[in-house]
């Protein structure tokens, strides 16, 4: 089965589980900033709520206004505080179409350079160097992370996708990482997109198999959005490069031959509906199209 990428949307595929790890700590991250800027805690709480509610445009405006207030008050702000504010601004920018991935990546990296002891900032900078792109610096940070935590998921993803021979490098990756669902999705997506995989069966050469754990995707939130996106992309690619061929040939689109279809439809619908009233609703156009196409195929 020829397997081509039909999704033209932008996906930060390398952050499938990285995003989950980092963004689960957003509230704690902002709480820590609130301790540094106690007089602005109310504004920070509001910004936290807006980010988690997928309202990055409004959150970014408030962050910029907060920075201006701090500067106008001539308050001395240390690098730790600056790094946290910059990190939050970068989080907002990465969700907005008017900013490129390189722009937000530079902010994430700048935030790390202001506060190199922060593990969250280092982890994010590690992956963001790939968007500059600067693979060498990404690998340097990956090695630093592995020297502290030999099972750091971000580091292993970076080391794998920057290796000269992914097939061989995967043999050196610890089993606990290889068996990680998010790691496998990240690497498979990268292989399909960059390594120009022509057939899904060719994943066997990497000792990988594309599977879906639909129970993981109960409700979309800021923490798991990237995981949703990559799972949807992989699912849609597999579907449109196999089953629609039967329909075009005049044969009925058989749900019996594709038992995961309803689960896949539910996955896409949760994503689209979950973001329909957000400030990034326009970013779901591709997913809406997939949803309508799949529903049409099984109803005709």
C-alpha positions in Angstrom: 0.0 0.0 0.0 1.6 3.3 -1.1 1.6 5.7 1.9 1.8 9.4 1.1 1.2 12.3 3.4 -2.1 13.9 2.6 -2.2 16.3 5.5 -0.9 19.8 4.5 -1.4 21.2 7.9 1.5 22.1 10.1 2.2 19.6 12.9 4.9 19.9 15.5 5.4 16.1 15.3 8.4 15.9 17.5 6.4 17.1 20.5 3.9 14.3 20.7 4.7 13.3 24.2 7.2 16.1 24.8 4.3 18.5 24.8 2.4 16.3 27.3 5.4 16.3 29.7 6.1 20.0 29.5 2.6 21.5 29.3 1.3 19.4 32.2 3.4 21.7 34.3 2.0 25.0 32.9 0.0 25.9 36.0 3.0 25.1 38.2 5.2 27.1 35.9 3.0 30.2 36.1 2.6 29.7 39.9 6.4 29.9 40.2 6.4 33.0 38.1 3.7 34.4 40.4 6.0 34.0 43.4 8.6 36.1 41.5 6.0 38.7 40.5 3.6 38.7 43.4 2.0 42.0 42.6 1.0 40.6 39.1 -0.4 37.3 40.3 -4.0 38.1 39.2 -2.9 38.9 35.7 -0.7 35.7 35.6 -3.6 33.6 36.7 -5.8 35.0 33.9 -3.0 34.4 31.4 -2.8 30.8 32.6 -6.5 30.3 32.1 -6.4 31.8 28.6 -3.5 29.6 27.5 -5.2 26.4 28.8 -8.4 27.5 27.1 -6.8 27.8 23.7 -6.9 31.6 23.6 -3.3 32.3 22.8 -4.0 35.6 21.0 -5.6 37.2 24.0 -3.0 35.7 26.4 -0.1 37.1 24.3 -1.7 40.6 24.4 -1.9 40.4 28.2 1.7 39.1 28.4 2.9 42.0 26.3 0.9 44.4 28.4 2.3 42.9 31.6 5.9 43.2 30.3 5.2 46.9 29.5 3.8 47.5 33.1 6.9 45.9 34.6 9.2 47.9 32.4 7.3 51.1 33.1 7.5 50.5 36.9 11.3 50.3 36.5 11.2 47.1 38.5 14.4 45.1 38.4 13.6 41.8 36.7 16.1 38.9 36.9 16.9 36.5 34.1 14.8 33.8 35.7 11.7 35.9 35.5 12.5 37.1 32.0 12.9 33.5 30.8 9.5 32.4 32.2 7.7 35.4 30.5 9.5 34.7 27.3 8.6 31.0 27.5 4.9 31.9 27.9 5.0 34.3 25.0 6.6 31.5 22.8 3.8 29.1 23.9 1.3 31.6 22.6 3.2 32.3 19.3 3.5 28.6 18.4 -0.3 28.4 18.3 -0.8 31.5 16.1 -0.5 31.3 12.3 1.0 34.8 12.1 4.2 33.5 13.7 6.5 31.0 12.1 7.8 28.0 13.9 11.2 29.5 13.7 10.0 32.7 15.5 8.6 30.7 18.4 11.6 28.4 18.4 14.0 31.4 18.8 11.9 32.6 21.8 12.0 29.2 23.4 15.8 29.0 22.9 16.3 32.5 24.2 14.3 31.6 27.3 16.6 28.7 27.9 19.7 30.8 27.5 18.5 33.2 30.2 17.9 30.3 32.6 19.9 27.2 31.7 19.3 25.5 35.0 15.6 25.1 34.3 14.9 21.5 33.1 11.6 22.5 31.4 13.3 25.2 29.4 16.3 22.9 28.5 13.9 20.2 27.3 11.9 22.5 25.1 15.1 24.2 23.7 16.4 20.8 22.8 13.6 20.1 20.4 13.2 23.7 19.2 16.7 23.8 17.9 15.5 21.4 15.2 13.1 24.1 14.0 15.9 26.7 13.5 17.3 24.3 12.3 20.5 23.5 14.3 20.7 19.8 14.8 24.2 20.0 16.3 23.0 22.1 19.2 19.9 20.0 19.6 22.1 16.9 20.0 24.3 18.7 22.5 21.3 19.4 24.7 20.0 15.9 24.2 23.3 14.5 25.5 23.2 16.8 28.5 19.6 15.6 29.3 20.6 12.0 29.0 23.6 12.5 31.3 21.0 13.3 34.0 18.1 11.1 32.9 19.1 8.2 30.7 15.4 7.7 29.7 14.6 11.2 28.8 12.0 10.9 26.0 12.8 14.2 24.3 16.5 13.5 24.1 15.9 10.1 22.6 13.6 11.5 19.9 16.1 14.2 19.0 19.0 11.7 18.9 17.0 9.3 16.8 15.7 11.7 14.1 19.0 13.5 13.8 21.0 10.2 13.4 22.5 9.4 10.0 20.9 6.0 10.0 17.6 5.7 11.9 17.2 2.0 11.3 20.6 1.3 12.9 20.2 3.9 15.7 16.8 2.5 16.8 18.7 -0.7 17.8 20.6 1.4 20.4 17.4 3.0 22.0 16.4 1.5 25.3 13.4 -0.8 25.2 11.4 1.3 27.6 11.7 4.2 25.1 11.0 2.0 22.0 7.9 0.7 23.7 6.6 4.2 24.5 3.5 5.0 22.5 4.4 8.7 22.0 8.0 7.9 20.9 6.8 5.4 18.3 4.2 7.9 16.9 6.9 10.6 16.7 9.4 8.5 15.0 6.9 6.9 12.5 5.6 10.4 11.6 9.2 11.6 11.1 10.0 8.5 8.9 7.0 9.0 6.8 7.5 12.8 6.4 11.3 13.0 6.0 12.5 9.5 5.1 10.0 9.3 2.3 8.4 6.0 3.3 6.4 4.7 0.3 4.7 1.7 1.9 3.4 1.3 5.4 4.7 -2.2 5.4 8.2 -0.7 5.1 8.0 0.3 8.8 9.0 -3.4 9.5 12.5 -2.5 8.3 12.6 -0.2 11.4 11.0 -2.8 13.6 8.1 -0.4 14.1 4.4 -0.9 13.6 1.7 1.8 13.5 -1.0 1.3 16.1 -3.5 3.5 17.8 -4.6 3.6 21.4 -7.8 5.5 21.0 -8.5 5.3 24.8 -5.7 7.8 25.3 -7.7 10.5 23.5 -10.7 11.2 25.7 -10.8 15.0 25.5 -8.6 17.5 23.8 -6.7 20.0 26.1 -3.7 22.2 25.9 -1.5 19.3 27.2 -2.4 16.7 24.6 -3.2 18.8 21.5 0.0 17.7 19.7 -0.7 14.1 20.5 -4.2 14.4 18.9 -2.8 16.1 15.8 -0.2 13.5 15.1 -2.5 10.6 15.7 -5.1 12.2 13.4 -2.5 12.7 10.7 -1.3 9.1 10.9 -4.8 7.7 11.0 -6.0 9.8 8.0 -3.0 8.9 5.9 -3.4 5.2 6.5 -7.2 5.5 5.7 -7.0 7.5 2.5 -4.2 5.4 1.1 -6.0 2.2 1.5 -9.8 1.9 1.9 -11.0 4.7 -0.4 -9.5 2.8 -3.3 -12.3 0.2 -2.9 -14.9 2.9 -3.0 -13.5 4.5 -6.2 -13.5 1.1 -7.8 -17.2 0.8 -7.2 -17.0 -1.5 -4.1 -18.6 -0.6 -0.9 -16.6 1.0 1.8 -16.6 -1.8 4.4 -16.6 -0.9 8.0 -16.2 -4.6 8.8 -12.8 -4.5 7.0 -11.8 -1.4 9.0 -12.9 -1.8 12.6 -11.0 1.2 13.8 -12.9 3.6 11.6 -15.5 4.7 14.1 -12.8 5.2 16.7 -10.8 7.3 14.2 -13.9 9.4 13.4 -14.4 10.0 17.1 -10.8 11.1 17.5 -11.1 13.7 14.7 -14.5 14.9 16.0 -13.2 15.4 19.5 -10.4 17.5 18.1 -12.7 19.7 15.9 -15.5 20.2 18.4 -13.0 20.8 21.2 -11.5 23.7 19.4 -14.5 25.1 17.6 -15.0 28.0 20.1 -11.3 28.7 20.6 -9.0 31.3 19.1 -7.3 28.7 17.0 -10.5 27.2 15.4 -9.3 28.2 11.9 -6.4 25.7 12.3 -8.9 22.8 12.2 -9.9 23.2 8.6 -8.0 20.1 7.4 -9.4 18.0 10.2 -13.0 19.2 9.4 -12.4 18.1 5.8 -11.2 14.7 6.8 -14.2 14.3 9.1 -16.7 15.1 6.4 -14.9 12.9 3.8 -14.8 9.9 6.1 -18.4 10.3 7.1 -19.4 10.5 3.4 -17.5 7.4 2.6 -19.2 5.2 5.2 -22.7 6.6 4.4 -22.7 6.0 0.7 
